[in-house]
């Protein structure tokens, strides 16, 4: 095989690996800052401490979960500041950290702790960082001693609801047991309250509420979804209203923030972007920002990044001689070809 063919093969292998990783991580928002000191584990396992699961076999996997390492709260606060965008979210999270810190200090000093719900409602469009911040809060609560393990278990309706009477409670309980000591993140939680006949979503809700009460000291539930639908979900059950009283709204990313996320992906992959390509991308993200829910915010940026990488590979494949600079450079042409199909 010639040197050119070897270079092209290596480039295509990078694209294949990225695509496979994107499919595995479709339910998560992996963007923001360069990982902190503890994220060597994330690089080895693709998800922190190998504890994030979207599959139905979550419970079996989590039986082997090892307690995550506790981290310095000040370091976590510094990491939070490096995340792209999320202005209001950061302020809300810092307030939660302060509240949880004082709560933990009072408990450690044998002082009475008022009844306080740490369960959260995350509302916003897809790709706005909800899963990322849920994972971050699991680390915070664990580091403060409010959770014994600190894992994040991500589920949706299909992970909780079964098709026959009695099965949903069992299925949901297994998931809750796997989340004990950490955070259960329920995406599109409003889908549990479907009004269709013979639906057992409400059985899952009741099971979750009971488990929250029985294990109030060692599990946090975060429910997430579109803003208007989340409020309807909370209003559908008095138990939800009493336990979920902290809301964090995730705004859509601005075009400038989307460009920063794109450039962060380039930095991680050791790519450079021409000035002309950056201008084209910013114009493209301005158009995408008009329909953020359809585009997917940071997820849409990641998809765009992979399309540009594919366009670059097609360009390189037609070249007679391929240099290292060619392999790391993303050009105007690459961006034009990538966005022309969208």
N, C-alpha and C positions, 0 to 999 in steps of 0.2 A: 504493500500500500504506500503511495506517495505521501510526502509531507503534507501536501495540500489536502489530500483525502483524510489523513489522520486528524488534521485540524478541524475539518468540517464534521467528521464523525464525533469528535469531542464536543463540538458545539451542539450538535443534534442530541447528544446524550444529556447535556445540561438541560436542554429544552424538555426532553422526555421526563427527566427527574423532577423538574419544576411542575410540569403538568400533573404528574402523579401526586406530588405533594399537595397541590392545589385541590385536587379531588378529595384527598383525605381530609383536608382542613377546610372544606367548603363551609362548614358551620361556624368557623371561628374567624376572628378579625385579628390577624397577626400583622400588625403594623405598629408604628410609633418609634420609640427610641431604640438605640442599640442596646441589647440586653445588659442588665446589671450583673454584678459579680456572681450571683447564684444561678445564672441562666446557662451555665455549662450543661446542667441537667436537661434544659429545654432543647439545646442543640443535639444532645444525644438521643432524645426521645421524641422530638417534634412537639411535645406538649409538656408542660412543667410536671416533673416527677412522674410522668406517664400516667397521670390521673384523670385526664379529660377523656370522656367517652360519650359517643352519641349512639352507640349500638345498644341493642336490647340485652346483650350479655354483660352490661356494665357491672352488675352485682358480682358476678363471678370474678371478674378481673379485679375489682376493688377489694376483694377479700385479702389480696396480697399487698395492698397498698402500704407503703412504709411512711411513717410520719415525716413530713417535709421539714427541712431545716428552718429554724426560726431566724428571721432577719432583723437587722437594725431598722427601727422605724424611721430614723432620720434619712437613712439611705433609700428607703422606700419613698419617702416624700420627695427626695431629689430625683428619683426615677420618674415619678409622676410628672414632674415639671418638664421632663424631656419629651413627653408624648406630644405628637403633632396635634394642634388644635385643641378641642375639648375644653375650652376656656371655662364655661360655667360648670361643667362636670368636675373639673379639677377643684374648683372652689367647694363644691358640695362634698367631694370625697375628702378634702382636707378637714372640713368640719366634722365629717363622720369619724375620721381618724382621731381627731381631738376628743370627741365624745367617747369613743371606745377606749382611748388611752386613759382618760380619767375614770371611766367605769372600771377598767382593769385595776388601776391603782387603788381605788376604794375597796375592791374585793380583796386585793392582796394585803391590805391593811386592816382587814376584818371590820370594815365599815359597811353599814347597810347600803345596798345598791337598789335604787328605785326600779320598779318594773319598767323595762325599756325594751322595745322591739328593735332588733338590728336587721330585720328582714327588709328587703328593698324591692321597689318597683322601678324598672328601667324602661323608659319609653323612647321611641324614636324609630327612624327608618333603618332598613338593613345596612350593615357596613359602617355604622357610626361608632363602633368601639364598645358595644355593650358587653360582649363576651370577654374582651380584653380587660375591662374594668372589673368585671365579676371575678376573673382570675386574680386580679390585683387585690381585690378586697379579701379574697380567701387567704392570701398571703399575709395581709395586714392583721386580720382577726386571729390567725394562727400565731403570728409573731407576738401579739399582745396576750396570748394565753387564753383567748376566748373560744378557740377551737382547738381540739386535741391533735388533729392531723393536718388540716389546711388544704385538702384536695378539692378540686372542682369537678363536679359531675354535671355534664350538660345533657339535657333531655328535651324531647318535644312530646306531643300527644301520643305518637306511636310507641314511645318508650314506656308509657304509663297505662294506656287504656287497652283492655282486651275486648273480645267480642261476646262474652257470655257473663251471666250473673255470677258474681263472686270472684271471677278471675282478675278483674281490674284491681281490687284491693290487694290481692296477693302480688300482682305484678308491680304495683306502685310501692308496696312495702319493701320489696327486694331492692328497688332503686334507692329508696330512702335509707335503707340499711347500708348501702354502699356509700352513701353521702354522709353518714354519721361521722362527726368529727370535722366536717368540712362544709362546703357550700353546694347546694343543689340549685342549678341554674335551669329554669324552665322557660324555653323559648316559645313564643307565640302561645302564651298561657291561656289566652281567651278561647283557643280552640277546644279547651276542655269543657266549656259550657255550651256545647252545641245543643240546639233545641230539637234536633231530629229524634224520631222515635227510636226506642231501643238503644239509646246512646248511654254509655257508662262513664262519660267524662266527669260528671259531678261526683261519682263514686271516688274517682281519683282525687278530686279536690278535697272531699271529706277525709279521705285517708291521709292526705298531706297535712291537713289542719290538725288532726288528732296526733299525728307523729310530732308535729311542731310543739304541741302542748306537752307530750310525754317526754320529749328530749330537748326541752327548751334551752338547756345549757350547753349543747354541743352540736347544734346544726343551724345553719343559716339558709334561708330560702330566698332566692332572687328570681323574680318573675319578670319577663320582658316581652315586648312587642310594640306594635304601632300605638301611638299615643291615645287616640280616641277609643280604640278597642280595649286598651288596658283599663281605662277608667270604667267602661261598661262591665268588664270582668270583675273588677273590685266591687262594684255596686251590686253584683249579682248574688253576693253571699255575705251576711253579717260577720261571719268568722273571718273572711278576707279583709273586711273593712277594719276590724279591730287589730289585726296582726300586721297589716301592711299600711303604714302611715308615713313612710319616707319615700319620696319620689325623686328620681333624677331623670331629667329630660336630656336626651342626646341630640344636639342640633346636627344638621347636615354639614358636611365639609364644604368650605368655600373652594372655588377653583384654584386659588393660590395654595391652599392646604393640600388639595389633591396633587398638585405639582410637586409639593415637598414630599409627599408620600411616594410618588413615582421616583423622585431622585433618591430617596432613602433606599428603595428597592435596588436602584442602580448601584448605590454605594455598597450594599451588601453583596451584590453579584459582581462587583468590580467592573462596572460599565461606566462610560462617560457619555454625556449627551451634548450634542452640538447646540449652539445658541439658537440656531434656526429651528431645531427640533423642539427645544424648550418652548419657543414662541408658538409653534403649531400645537403642542400639547396643551398649553394654557388656553388657547382659543377653543380647543376641543373640550376641555373640562368646563369652560364657561357654558357651552351648549349643554353638556351633560348635567350641569347644576340646575338646569331648568326643570328636569324630571329626576330628582335625586333617588326617589324610591325605585324607579325603573333601572337606573344606572347602577345603584348599589354602593355609592360612596366609595369607601376604601376597597371594598371587594371589586368594584368596577375598575378602580385604578390598578389593582393587581392583575385583573384580566387584560387590561390595556397593556400593561408592562409585558406580559407574556406574548401578546400579539406582536408587539414591537420586536421582541427577541426572535420570534419566528420569522418576521419580515427580514430581520438582519441576516438570519441563517440562509434564507432564500437568496439574498443578495450575494452573500459570501460564496455560496455554492457555484455561482456563475463566474467567479473571479479566477484568473489564471494563477495568480500568486497571492497567498494569504499571509499577512503579517500578524504579529501580536496586536498591533494597534487596530487592525481591522476587526479582530475578535472582541475588542473591548469598546469599540466606537458605535454609538447609535446615531444615525444621521437623519437629516430631514426626509430623505427618501424612505427610510425605514418607518418613520412615523406616518408619512402620507399613505404608504401601502397598508399599514396596520389599521388605520382609522377609516380607510376608504370602504371597507366592508361593513362598517357599522352604521 
